[in-house]
């Protein structure tokens, strides 16, 4: 069955452009398009979608309505995945999105819309309860953390830093291994090593692990 998607963006051309792109995918069905927070929430009530794809800023206030929607849907429709599209590689927005949990949540830069495979991949991931964070956001976090005096990141090997970056994007060990051309056993060893160096407890739940890594990189985890 096709994944049912509600799309929200206050810019008509963006909204229609994304809708038409998604409709080229045989396993994605756009069941509603919206232009503000309230119509988005109403559409979710009416259509019971699998996933919401929403701009981060929309009426009524053009601040962080996409994140507000994700928070409200966590309580009212916990099974609905949310992909937030943003122009801002701001780690604060990504962390706010994950504040109530990272399962079923993705934060992508709008430029990724040009890569349909990446957008659809994020939709599929959140529909299955996964999480995706844009690589540029992860890069910004790693760079900022690395510049701090006595950063524990200095003790990571180049390969461990690569693994950390892939993990923070929400990839499981198999996906990290595929991305870096490693065996899953090697990835597991690198993860155990970097968790030890960063004094992070390895969470059994993969989604909690993503949030733990992002919070650490933002400097809020000690």
N, C-alpha and C positions, 0 to 999 in steps of 0.2 A: 504493500500500500504506500501511496505517496505521502511524504511528510507535509502536513498542513501548516502553512506559514502566514502570519499576519505581519505586514510591513508598515512601518511608520516613519515618516520624514516630512517636515513642513515645506520642503522644496519640491515642487511638482516634478521638475525634470529629473531630479535624483530619484524620487519615489518611483516614477514610472520607468526610469531606466533600470533600476534594480529589479523591479517587478518583471519586466520583459526578459531580463537576463535569467532570472530564476525560473521563468516559465519555459525556458529552453531545456531544463533538466526534467527528464521523465519521472523522477521520483520526488519532485517538489511541486506542490500545488499552492499558489498564493490565493488564500481565501478571503483576504480583506486588505485594503490599503487605507492608511489613516494619516492625519496631518497634525495631531496634537495628543497630549497625554490622555485626556478624558475619552476621546474617541477610540484610542488604542485599547484602553481598559475595557470599554464597552464591547469592542470587537472580540476581545478574548473571551468575555462572558458569552457572547452570542455564537462564536464559531468554534470554541474549544480547540485551538490549534495545538500543534506539537511544539512549535517554535515561534518566537517573536523576533523579528529583526528591526531594530529601532535606532534612530539617530539619538545621540546623547543630548542634544539641545533642541527643544521644540516649545511651542506655546503650551501653557500660558505664560511662562516666565523666561523661557530660553536660557535655562541654567543647566540643570542636570536631570531633565525629565526622564531620559532613558534609564538612568540609574534608579530614579524614584519608581519607575514602572517595574524594574527588576525586583526591587525590594518589596513592593506591594504584591506582586505576583508570587513571590516566595510564600506568602501567607495565604493568598486566595486560590492560586493555581500552582501548587508546588511541583507539578509534573511538567510544566511548560518551560522549555529552554529559552534563554534570552541571549541574543547576539547584539551587543551594543556597538554601533559604528560611530567613530569620533575622528575629528580632525587633529586631535591633540594627543601626542605621545606623552601624556602626563601620568606618571605613576600613581598620583593621588586618586585620579578617576578610577583606574583599574583596581586599586585597593578598596575604594569605596564600593565598587561593584561586588567585590568578594567578601565584603564585611560580614554578611549573613551566611556565608558559605560559598564555595567555588563550584560546587556541582551544578551542571547545567547552565553555566555562564561563560560567555566569551566577550572579549574586548578587542576589537580590530580597528585599525586605522581605515578611514574611508578610501584611501588609495588602494586598499586590498580589493575593493569592489571590482577593479579592472581585471583581477585574477579570479574568474568565476570558480575555478576549482578550489581556491583557498576559502572563498566565502561559503560555498556549498559544503566544504569539509568542516567548517566551523558549525554550520547548521546541523549537520549529521552528528557531530561530536556532542553538542549540547542536548540534542534530542535523546541521546543515549546516556545523558547524565555526566558527560565529560566537561572539561574546561579548556579554554584556549585563550592565551594572552599574546597580543601582537609582539613579534620578535623585536621591533624597535622600542617597545616599552621595556622589555626585558633588558635590552642593550643599554638603555638610559639608566636603569636601576643599577646594573653591574658597573657601568662607568662611574656613576656618582659614588657608589660604595667603595670602589677601588681607589678613588682619590683621597679618601679619608685617611688620616694618619693612623698607622698601625692597624690597617684593615686586615682582618683574617683572610680576605680574598688573596692577599699577597702570598699566602702559603699554599694556594692551590696550584697544581700543575696546569699547563695550558689545556691539556685534555680534560681535566676535571672542570675547568671553567666552561669548556664547550658542553660538557654533560650537564652542568648546572643550568646553562642557558636553555638547553633543550627541555630539561625537566620543568623549568619555570613556564614554559609554553604549554604545559599540560600533557606532555607526551609520556606514555608509559615506557617501561624499559625496552620493549621490543621496538617501539617507534624511535627511541633514542638510538638504539643499536643500528637500525636501518639508516637513520640520518647521518650517522658518523662512520658507518662502515665497520662496526665492531660486533663482537658476539654479545649476546645478552649476559653471559657470565662476566665478561669484561666490564660491561656497563654496571652491573651490580657491584663489582669490586670498586669501581670509581665512585659510585654513589655512597657506599659505605665509608670510603676514605674521606670524601668531601664533607659528609655529615659529621664525621668525627672532628675534622679540622674546624668546622664552623660551629661546633657545639650545638647541633640541631638534633633533636630526637627524631628518628625516622618514623613517620606516621604510617600505620598500616593502611589507611585509606588514601588512595592516590590523590584525590581532590584536596584533602586537607594538607597533603604534602606540598602541592602547588602553592597554596595560600601561605604555608609556613616559609617557603623559600622566598616568595615575593615580599612578605612582611620583613623577613631578615634583610633582603637586599635594600628595602626602603629605609633601613636603619631603625626599625621599630622592634626588632627582635633581639636586642642586646648587642 
